[in-house]
Each structure stands twice: as structure tokens, then as C-alpha cells.
Amino acid sequence: MEKNIFEGKWKQIKGDVQAKWGEITDDELDQIEGNRQKLAGKIQEKYGRSKQQAEHELEEFERKYKDRHR
């Protein structure tokens, strides 16, 4: 998902993000504000993922989200 699309749809995506990465709190999601890099960093922090693992998870999430909302 392109960065501007991710940020532009943040309010719609936020619930799905929390469903997938439930350890990320509502407050943290509010602070992320659709910033993909911040979300990747939070995934790394909360789940002990490497940068590459977090990026891979986000790419997979974005693909699935895009497929579901065509």
C-alpha cells in the first residue's frame, strides 16, 4: 500500500491493525497516525521483531487489506 494511501485510510485500517497486533494500544495507534515507519517500529518494539520481519508483516497485512477492500 502506498504511504499516502496508508495514512489516508488510517482511521479505517486502525481497527484491523489492532486486531492483528493486539499488544499495540489505542494510544500508541493514535500516536502512530498512519505513519508506516512508526508502526513498523512499534511492531519491532512490542513483538521483538527485526526491522525486516516487521516490514514483511506489514507488507503481508497491506496485501491482505487491499485484497479484502477492493
FIKOLZA-1660 file (N, C-alpha, C; in steps of 0.1 Angstrom, whole numbers, plus 5000, padded with zeros to 4 digits):
% residues 70
   i   px   py   pz ch aa at
   1 5009 4988 5000  A  M  N
   1 5000 5000 5000  A  M CA
   1 5009 5012 5000  A  M  C
   2 5006 5021 4991  A  E  N
   2 5015 5033 4991  A  E CA
   2 5013 5041 5004  A  E  C
   3 5024 5048 5007  A  K  N
   3 5024 5056 5020  A  K CA
   3 5012 5065 5022  A  K  C
   4 5009 5073 5011  A  N  N
   4 4998 5082 5012  A  N CA
   4 4984 5075 5014  A  N  C
   5 4983 5063 5008  A  I  N
   5 4971 5056 5010  A  I CA
   5 4970 5051 5024  A  I  C
   6 4981 5046 5029  A  F  N
   6 4981 5040 5043  A  F CA
   6 4977 5051 5053  A  F  C
   7 4983 5063 5051  A  E  N
   7 4980 5074 5060  A  E CA
   7 4966 5079 5058  A  E  C
   8 4961 5079 5045  A  G  N
   8 4948 5084 5042  A  G CA
   8 4937 5075 5047  A  G  C
   9 4940 5063 5049  A  K  N
   9 4929 5053 5053  A  K CA
   9 4932 5049 5067  A  K  C
  10 4940 5056 5075  A  W  N
  10 4944 5051 5088  A  W CA
  10 4932 5049 5097  A  W  C
  11 4922 5057 5097  A  K  N
  11 4910 5056 5106  A  K CA
  11 4903 5043 5103  A  K  C
  12 4902 5039 5090  A  Q  N
  12 4896 5026 5086  A  Q CA
  12 4904 5014 5089  A  Q  C
  13 4917 5016 5088  A  I  N
  13 4927 5005 5090  A  I CA
  13 4930 5002 5104  A  I  C
  14 4929 5012 5113  A  K  N
  14 4933 5012 5127  A  K CA
  14 4928 5000 5134  A  K  C
  15 4915 4997 5133  A  G  N
  15 4909 4985 5140  A  G CA
  15 4915 4972 5135  A  G  C
  16 4918 4971 5122  A  D  N
  16 4924 4958 5117  A  D CA
  16 4938 4957 5122  A  D  C
  17 4945 4968 5123  A  V  N
  17 4959 4968 5128  A  V CA
  17 4959 4963 5143  A  V  C
  18 4949 4968 5151  A  Q  N
  18 4949 4964 5164  A  Q CA
  18 4945 4949 5166  A  Q  C
  19 4936 4945 5157  A  A  N
  19 4932 4931 5157  A  A CA
  19 4944 4922 5154  A  A  C
  20 4953 4926 5145  A  K  N
  20 4965 4918 5142  A  K CA
  20 4976 4919 5152  A  K  C
  21 4978 4931 5157  A  W  N
  21 4989 4934 5166  A  W CA
  21 4983 4940 5179  A  W  C
  22 4976 4931 5186  A  G  N
  22 4968 4935 5198  A  G CA
  22 4976 4941 5210  A  G  C
  23 4989 4939 5210  A  E  N
  23 4997 4945 5221  A  E CA
  23 4999 4960 5219  A  E  C
  24 4996 4965 5207  A  I  N
  24 4997 4979 5204  A  I CA
  24 4984 4986 5209  A  I  C
  25 4986 4995 5218  A  T  N
  25 4974 5001 5225  A  T CA
  25 4968 5012 5216  A  T  C
  26 4955 5016 5219  A  D  N
  26 4948 5026 5212  A  D CA
  26 4956 5039 5212  A  D  C
  27 4962 5043 5224  A  D  N
  27 4970 5055 5225  A  D CA
  27 4982 5054 5216  A  D  C
  28 4989 5043 5215  A  E  N
  28 5000 5041 5206  A  E CA
  28 4996 5043 5191  A  E  C
  29 4984 5037 5188  A  L  N
  29 4979 5038 5174  A  L CA
  29 4976 5053 5171  A  L  C
  30 4971 5060 5181  A  D  N
  30 4968 5074 5179  A  D CA
  30 4981 5082 5176  A  D  C
  31 4991 5078 5183  A  Q  N
  31 5004 5085 5181  A  Q CA
  31 5011 5081 5168  A  Q  C
  32 5008 5069 5163  A  I  N
  32 5014 5065 5150  A  I CA
  32 5008 5073 5139  A  I  C
  33 4995 5076 5140  A  E  N
  33 4987 5084 5130  A  E CA
  33 4989 5080 5115  A  E  C
  34 4990 5067 5113  A  G  N
  34 4991 5062 5099  A  G CA
  34 5005 5062 5094  A  G  C
  35 5015 5066 5102  A  N  N
  35 5029 5066 5097  A  N CA
  35 5034 5052 5097  A  N  C
  36 5037 5047 5085  A  R  N
  36 5041 5033 5084  A  R CA
  36 5054 5030 5091  A  R  C
  37 5064 5039 5091  A  Q  N
  37 5076 5037 5098  A  Q CA
  37 5074 5036 5113  A  Q  C
  38 5066 5044 5118  A  K  N
  38 5063 5044 5133  A  K CA
  38 5056 5030 5136  A  K  C
  39 5047 5026 5128  A  L  N
  39 5040 5013 5130  A  L CA
  39 5050 5002 5130  A  L  C
  40 5059 5002 5120  A  A  N
  40 5069 4991 5119  A  A CA
  40 5078 4991 5132  A  A  C
  41 5082 5003 5136  A  G  N
  41 5090 5004 5148  A  G CA
  41 5082 4999 5161  A  G  C
  42 5070 5002 5161  A  K  N
  42 5062 4997 5173  A  K CA
  42 5060 4982 5172  A  K  C
  43 5059 4976 5161  A  I  N
  43 5058 4961 5159  A  I CA
  43 5072 4955 5164  A  I  C
  44 5082 4962 5160  A  Q  N
  44 5096 4957 5164  A  Q CA
  44 5097 4957 5180  A  Q  C
  45 5093 4968 5185  A  E  N
  45 5093 4970 5200  A  E CA
  45 5085 4961 5208  A  E  C
  46 5072 4959 5204  A  K  N
  46 5063 4951 5211  A  K CA
  46 5064 4936 5209  A  K  C
  47 5069 4932 5198  A  Y  N
  47 5070 4918 5194  A  Y CA
  47 5084 4913 5193  A  Y  C
  48 5094 4921 5195  A  G  N
  48 5108 4917 5194  A  G CA
  48 5112 4913 5180  A  G  C
  49 5106 4919 5170  A  R  N
  49 5108 4916 5156  A  R CA
  49 5120 4924 5151  A  R  C
  50 5127 4918 5141  A  S  N
  50 5138 4926 5134  A  S CA
  50 5131 4936 5125  A  S  C
  51 5138 4946 5120  A  K  N
  51 5132 4955 5111  A  K CA
  51 5127 4948 5098  A  K  C
  52 5134 4938 5093  A  Q  N
  52 5130 4931 5081  A  Q CA
  52 5117 4923 5084  A  Q  C
  53 5116 4917 5096  A  Q  N
  53 5104 4909 5100  A  Q CA
  53 5092 4918 5101  A  Q  C
  54 5094 4930 5107  A  A  N
  54 5083 4939 5108  A  A CA
  54 5078 4944 5095  A  A  C
  55 5088 4947 5086  A  E  N
  55 5084 4952 5072  A  E CA
  55 5077 4941 5065  A  E  C
  56 5081 4928 5066  A  H  N
  56 5075 4917 5059  A  H CA
  56 5060 4916 5064  A  H  C
  57 5058 4916 5078  A  E  N
  57 5045 4915 5083  A  E CA
  57 5036 4927 5078  A  E  C
  58 5041 4939 5077  A  L  N
  58 5033 4950 5072  A  L CA
  58 5030 4948 5058  A  L  C
  59 5039 4944 5050  A  E  N
  59 5037 4941 5036  A  E CA
  59 5026 4931 5034  A  E  C
  60 5026 4920 5042  A  E  N
  60 5016 4910 5041  A  E CA
  60 5002 4915 5045  A  E  C
  61 5002 4923 5056  A  F  N
  61 4990 4929 5061  A  F CA
  61 4984 4938 5050  A  F  C
  62 4992 4947 5044  A  E  N
  62 4988 4956 5034  A  E CA
  62 4982 4948 5022  A  E  C
  63 4988 4938 5018  A  R  N
  63 4983 4930 5006  A  R CA
  63 4969 4924 5010  A  R  C
  64 4968 4918 5021  A  K  N
  64 4955 4912 5025  A  K CA
  64 4945 4923 5027  A  K  C
  65 4948 4934 5033  A  Y  N
  65 4939 4945 5035  A  Y CA
  65 4934 4950 5021  A  Y  C
  66 4943 4952 5012  A  K  N
  66 4940 4957 4999  A  K CA
  66 4931 4947 4991  A  K  C
  67 4934 4934 4992  A  D  N
  67 4925 4924 4986  A  D CA
  67 4911 4924 4992  A  D  C
  68 4910 4925 5005  A  R  N
  68 4897 4925 5011  A  R CA
  68 4888 4937 5008  A  R  C
  69 4895 4948 5005  A  H  N
  69 4887 4961 5003  A  H CA
  69 4888 4966 4989  A  H  C
  70 4888 4957 4979  A  R  N
  70 4887 4961 4965  A  R CA
  70 4873 4964 4961  A  R  C
% end
